[in-house]
């Protein structure tokens, strides 16, 4: 059977064994026997398959490098490490050159972006002392760490690791008044809104999951964000009256396919069939939250996905049903990330996670 039709444990054993053979100083016979043992006793066919494949790899070495120009699909599913459904999807939508560029970008180690706590006067000096060698990113207030470890300073509330795309989304939602961050955990955008607006804002930071709510509350406390109120609430059933908020931010649960560089397992856990239900849920959340925006207020929709079903596929029908909302012009510093009226941070063009974001104004 083709590899993609093998059971998950067989595929995992092959990947682990191949990594040991090709990249680690594990004796080849040990790598093969350990991988066969992973499949388990009593499965002669599966064990034999794993044994044969890995012994052939030991004997022949890695397969030849596929030319991405001549065989783009084969390159995407081998060197590009994409499942066939995603390779086919990107080839059809993007063309071979961009699909290969995207896969290459997502195979790179992602950059580390962060922001400094404005209440800690020497935050950037401490970042320098920790060896982070910070340099300004394209999004105002965002920094990229060229080296070093950020964990200790993050634990102490001095820095917060947050991708520049995530920071950009918070900037789009920044407007004085009462704001709802509808799917707020882990809290990076809520605390950044507090940093940006100070006493001119009250951020209602909502999250339905009790576990994620604790994570959110811990960050708000550690960061020292006095204008953020953490509440348990579901974006599909918001417990608020209509026209309650000057701004609503929905960073919706999504496929996360824009974060593959940071979460490489995602590509193997998702399938094309997962996208329509996610888009339906995103559309339902947007429809539930729209009435909460005051006339003249902002509604910001964002996902860390590059797939059209979760982007324009959600927004176009929403705008058709809600003519009172219209896209608003992006600030000048965000225009390098723009495609039409929306933000589209693509992995092959912009460092960090991919993001799609729309800034809508209610008439």
C-alpha positions in Angstrom: 0.0 0.0 0.0 1.1 3.6 -0.5 2.7 5.2 2.5 -0.2 7.5 3.1 -2.5 4.5 3.4 -0.4 2.8 6.1 -1.5 3.0 9.7 -0.4 6.0 11.7 1.9 3.9 14.0 3.7 2.4 10.9 4.2 5.9 9.4 5.5 7.2 12.7 8.0 4.2 13.1 9.3 4.8 9.6 9.8 8.5 10.1 11.6 8.0 13.4 13.7 5.3 12.0 14.6 7.3 8.9 15.5 10.3 11.0 17.8 8.1 13.1 19.5 6.6 10.1 20.0 9.8 8.2 20.5 12.4 10.8 21.5 10.9 14.2 24.6 8.9 15.4 22.5 5.8 16.0 24.0 2.6 14.7 21.9 1.5 11.7 21.0 -1.9 13.1 19.8 -0.3 16.3 17.6 2.3 14.4 16.0 -0.5 12.4 15.3 -2.9 15.3 13.9 -0.1 17.5 11.6 1.0 14.7 10.4 -2.5 14.1 9.8 -2.9 17.8 7.7 0.3 17.9 5.2 -1.4 15.5 4.7 -4.2 18.1 4.8 -7.9 18.2 2.1 -10.0 16.5 2.0 -7.7 13.4 4.3 -9.7 11.1 3.2 -7.8 7.9 3.7 -4.3 9.3 6.9 -5.2 11.1 8.3 -6.8 7.9 7.3 -3.7 5.9 9.1 -1.3 8.3 12.1 -3.6 8.4 12.4 -3.8 4.6 12.0 -0.1 4.0 14.6 0.9 6.6 17.1 -1.7 5.6 16.8 -0.5 2.0 17.4 3.1 3.3 20.5 1.9 5.2 21.8 0.1 2.1 21.0 2.7 -0.6 21.1 5.9 1.3 18.6 8.8 0.9 16.7 9.0 -2.4 17.9 11.5 -5.0 16.8 15.1 -4.6 13.8 15.7 -6.7 13.9 18.8 -9.0 11.1 21.1 -7.9 10.9 22.7 -11.4 10.6 19.4 -13.3 8.5 17.5 -10.7 6.9 20.1 -8.4 4.3 17.7 -7.0 6.8 15.0 -6.2 9.1 17.6 -4.6 6.2 19.0 -2.5 5.3 15.5 -1.1 8.9 14.5 -0.5 11.4 17.3 0.1 8.6 19.7 0.9 7.1 17.3 3.4 3.5 18.1 2.5 0.6 15.6 2.5 -0.7 15.0 -1.0 -4.0 16.8 -0.5 -2.2 20.0 0.6 0.4 19.8 -2.2 -2.4 19.4 -4.8 -4.3 22.2 -3.3 -1.4 24.7 -3.4 -0.3 23.6 -6.9 -3.8 24.3 -8.2 -4.3 27.6 -6.4 -0.8 29.1 -6.3 1.0 27.4 -9.2 4.2 25.4 -8.9 6.7 28.2 -8.2 4.7 29.8 -5.3 3.7 26.4 -3.9 7.4 25.4 -3.7 8.4 28.7 -2.3 5.7 28.4 0.4 6.8 24.9 1.3 10.4 26.0 1.5 9.5 28.9 3.8 7.5 26.6 6.1 10.4 24.2 6.4 12.6 26.9 7.8 13.0 27.5 11.5 10.5 30.2 12.3 11.8 33.5 13.7 11.1 34.5 17.3 9.2 37.8 17.6 8.4 39.4 20.9 7.3 42.7 22.5 8.6 44.4 25.6 6.5 45.2 28.7 6.2 49.0 28.7 5.9 48.9 32.5 9.4 47.5 32.7 11.8 50.4 32.0 14.8 48.3 31.2 13.0 45.5 29.3 15.0 45.9 26.1 18.3 46.3 28.0 17.5 43.0 29.7 16.8 41.4 26.3 20.2 42.6 25.1 21.9 41.2 28.3 20.2 37.9 27.7 21.8 37.6 24.3 18.6 38.1 22.3 20.2 40.8 20.0 16.8 42.3 19.4 16.1 44.1 16.1 12.9 46.0 15.2 10.4 44.1 13.1 8.0 45.6 10.5 5.1 45.9 12.9 5.4 48.8 15.3 6.6 47.7 18.7 7.5 44.2 17.6 11.0 42.9 17.9 12.8 39.9 16.4 15.3 38.0 18.6 18.3 37.1 16.5 19.6 34.6 19.1 19.3 33.5 22.7 16.4 32.2 24.8 13.4 34.3 25.7 11.8 31.9 28.2 13.1 33.4 31.5 12.3 37.0 30.6 8.8 35.9 29.4 8.2 34.0 32.7 9.1 37.2 34.6 6.7 39.4 32.6 9.5 41.4 31.0 9.0 40.2 27.4 6.1 38.4 25.7 6.9 36.1 22.7 4.3 36.9 20.1 4.5 36.6 16.3 4.5 39.9 14.4 1.3 38.9 12.6 -0.5 38.4 15.9 0.7 41.8 17.0 -0.4 43.4 13.8 -4.0 42.0 14.4 -4.1 43.7 17.8 -3.0 47.0 16.2 -5.9 46.8 13.7 -8.4 46.4 16.6 -7.0 49.2 18.7 -9.7 51.8 19.2 -10.6 53.7 22.4 -13.6 52.6 24.4 -14.8 49.2 25.4 -13.4 46.3 23.3 -14.3 42.6 23.2 -11.5 40.2 22.5 -13.8 37.2 21.8 -11.4 34.3 21.6 -8.7 35.8 23.7 -6.5 33.0 25.0 -3.5 33.0 25.5 -3.9 36.7 25.9 -1.3 38.3 23.7 -3.7 40.6 21.9 -5.7 41.6 24.9 -2.5 42.7 26.8 -1.1 44.4 23.7 -4.4 46.4 23.4 -3.9 47.5 27.0 -0.3 48.5 26.2 -1.4 50.5 23.2 -4.4 52.3 24.6 -3.9 52.5 28.4 -6.6 54.1 30.4 -8.6 55.0 27.3 -9.7 51.3 26.8 -11.4 48.6 28.7 -10.8 45.2 27.2 -13.2 42.4 27.9 -11.0 39.3 27.3 -13.3 36.3 26.8 -12.6 32.6 26.5 -15.0 29.7 26.9 -12.5 27.0 27.9 -11.7 26.9 31.6 -8.2 25.6 31.0 -7.4 28.4 28.5 -9.1 30.9 30.7 -6.6 30.1 33.4 -3.7 30.6 30.9 -5.3 33.9 29.9 -5.7 35.1 33.5 -2.2 34.2 34.4 -0.7 36.2 31.5 -2.9 39.3 32.4 -1.7 39.1 36.0 2.0 38.5 35.1 2.0 41.2 32.5 0.3 43.7 34.8 -2.5 44.8 32.4 -4.9 46.9 34.5 -7.5 47.5 31.8 -8.1 43.9 30.9 -11.1 42.0 32.4 -11.0 38.3 31.9 -14.4 36.6 31.6 -15.7 33.1 30.6 -17.8 33.6 27.5 -18.5 31.7 24.2 -18.2 33.7 20.9 -21.1 31.6 19.5 -23.4 32.6 22.4 -22.0 36.0 23.6 -23.8 37.1 26.9 -23.9 40.8 25.9 -26.6 43.2 24.6 -26.4 44.5 21.0 -24.3 47.6 20.3 -22.3 47.1 23.5 -18.8 47.5 22.2 -16.7 50.2 20.4 -14.7 47.3 18.9 -14.8 43.5 18.6 -11.8 41.4 17.8 -12.4 37.8 16.6 -9.2 35.9 16.1 -11.2 32.8 15.2 -10.2 29.1 15.9 -8.9 27.9 12.5 -6.9 25.2 10.7 -3.6 26.9 11.8 -2.1 26.1 8.4 -0.2 29.4 8.5 1.7 28.1 11.5 3.1 24.9 10.0 6.7 26.1 10.6 6.0 26.4 14.3 3.7 23.3 14.5 4.9 20.9 11.8 2.6 18.1 13.0 -0.4 20.1 11.8 0.0 19.1 8.2 -0.4 15.5 9.1 -3.3 16.0 11.5 -5.5 17.9 9.1 -7.3 17.0 5.8 -9.2 18.9 3.2 -12.4 17.7 4.9 -11.6 19.7 8.0 -11.8 23.1 6.3 -15.5 23.4 5.6 -16.6 22.8 9.2 -14.0 25.2 10.5 -15.2 27.9 8.0 -18.8 27.3 9.1 -17.9 27.8 12.7 -15.9 30.9 11.9 -18.9 32.3 10.0 -21.2 31.5 12.9 -19.0 33.3 15.3 -18.7 36.4 13.1 -22.5 36.5 12.7 -23.0 36.2 16.5 -20.6 39.0 17.3 -21.5 41.5 14.6 -24.6 42.8 16.4 -22.4 43.7 19.5 -20.5 46.4 17.6 -21.8 49.9 18.1 -22.6 52.0 15.0 -19.3 53.5 13.9 -17.4 50.8 15.7 -14.8 48.3 14.5 -15.1 44.6 13.8 -11.8 42.8 13.2 -11.7 39.2 11.9 -8.5 37.3 11.8 -7.2 33.7 11.3 -3.7 32.2 11.2 -4.5 30.4 7.9 -3.7 30.9 4.3 -6.7 28.9 3.0 -9.4 30.9 1.1 -12.3 29.0 2.8 -11.3 30.6 6.1 -10.4 34.0 4.7 -12.5 35.6 1.9 -14.7 32.5 2.0 -16.0 33.6 5.4 -15.9 37.4 4.8 -17.6 37.6 1.4 -21.0 36.0 2.5 -20.8 37.9 5.8 -20.5 41.3 4.0 -23.3 40.3 1.6 -25.6 39.7 4.5 -24.4 42.7 6.6 -24.1 45.7 4.3 -23.7 47.9 7.4 -20.1 46.7 7.6 -17.4 47.6 5.1 -13.7 47.1 4.9 -11.7 50.1 6.2 -8.4 51.3 4.8 -5.3 49.8 6.5 -2.8 52.0 8.2 0.2 52.9 6.0 2.7 50.8 7.9 0.4 47.7 7.3 0.2 48.1 3.5 3.2 46.0 2.7 1.2 43.1 4.1 -2.0 44.0 2.2 -3.8 42.2 -0.6 -6.7 44.5 -1.6 -8.4 45.8 1.6 -7.2 42.9 3.8 -4.0 41.8 5.5 -2.6 38.7 4.0 0.7 37.7 5.6 2.0 34.8 3.4 4.9 32.6 4.6 6.7 32.8 1.3 6.7 36.6 1.4 6.7 37.6 5.1 8.7 36.2 8.0 6.8 34.5 10.8 3.3 32.9 10.9 0.8 33.5 8.1 -2.2 35.7 9.0 -5.3 36.9 7.3 -7.1 39.9 8.9 -9.9 42.2 7.9 -10.8 45.5 9.6 -14.4 46.3 9.1 -16.2 49.5 10.1 -19.9 49.5 11.0 -21.8 52.4 9.4 
